[in-house]
Amino acid sequence: MELSPIKDTLRIALVGDYNAEVIAHQAIPLAIDDAAAVLELTADYDWIATPELTSPEDLVGYDAIWLVPASPYKNTEAAFIAARYARENSVPFLGTCGGFQHALIEYARNVLGWADAAHAETDTEGRMVIAPLTCSLVEKTDAIELRPNTLIAKAYGKREIEEGYHCNYGVSPEFALALESGDMRVTGWDEQGEIRAVELITHPFFVGTLFQHERGALAGRPVPLVHAMLRAARG
């Protein structure tokens, strides 16, 4: 098998509705720039507003896709297009907060056969993949235990991490049970055993986190999952 050449310039799609007041949106460019500098490559990123993403063809040519926080999105279908395109085409993918939630709904619908998979923030009918959290995680920081020998654990290099959140919704108990049957594996939990990270084991790099690890860049810290995504995209 012929290996793809290593790329020194990457194109990254940031799918979401940019808002300069959203802390995660302030952090994301810093996280990418830092990782690119450490890896000695060029990473160019395009913010793709969800109303502008109407077809998988809009994502052709990108080396990685990041479905970013701040949902509900103006065009929810764009989030599903992004997650499905990355999943089916082995494009390195990162989903944080709302990106994590919508990647799980896409997987439920198109892999597990939950045609009515829904999000409690925006839907009133259907099977809720994403449900209200028992306790709000808006501007909270919490400990997360990582499953060993996974993409996320290898990226962080340790079994327990602490990261910040900005969300009121997480994985429903019903969907948590359904996840045990497929290739989307739970790879991070909080101290109560609630799902906080997932990854697709049949994919080179497909990771979702409910927490917003990118925020570390605002404090001048490296962001391990962004480093890992760029390494995967580089080849």
HELIX and SHEET records of a PDB file:
HELIX    1   1 ILE A   23  LEU A   39  1                                  17    
HELIX    2   2 THR A   50  GLU A   52  5                                   3    
HELIX    3   3 PRO A   56  LEU A   59  5                                   4    
HELIX    4   4 THR A   76  GLU A   88  1                                  13    
HELIX    5   5 GLY A   98  ASN A  110  1                                  13    
HELIX    6   6 LEU A  151  TYR A  156  1                                   6    
HELIX    7   7 PRO A  173  LEU A  179  1                                   7    
HELIX    8   8 HIS A  213  ALA A  219  5                                   7    
HELIX    9   9 PRO A  224  ARG A  234  1                                  11    
SHEET    1   A 9 THR A  42  ILE A  48  0                                        
SHEET    2   A 9 THR A   9  VAL A  15  1                                        
SHEET    3   A 9 ALA A  64  LEU A  67  1                                        
SHEET    4   A 9 PHE A  93  THR A  96  1                                        
SHEET    5   A 9 PHE A 206  THR A 209  1                                        
SHEET    6   A 9 ILE A 195  LEU A 200 -1                                        
SHEET    7   A 9 MET A 184  TRP A 189 -1                                        
SHEET    8   A 9 THR A 141  LEU A 146 -1                                        
SHEET    9   A 9 GLU A 160  GLY A 164 -1                                        
SHEET    1   B 3 ALA A 117  HIS A 119  0                                        
SHEET    2   B 3 ARG A 127  PRO A 132  1                                        
SHEET    3   B 3 TYR A 169  VAL A 171 -1                                        
END                                                                             
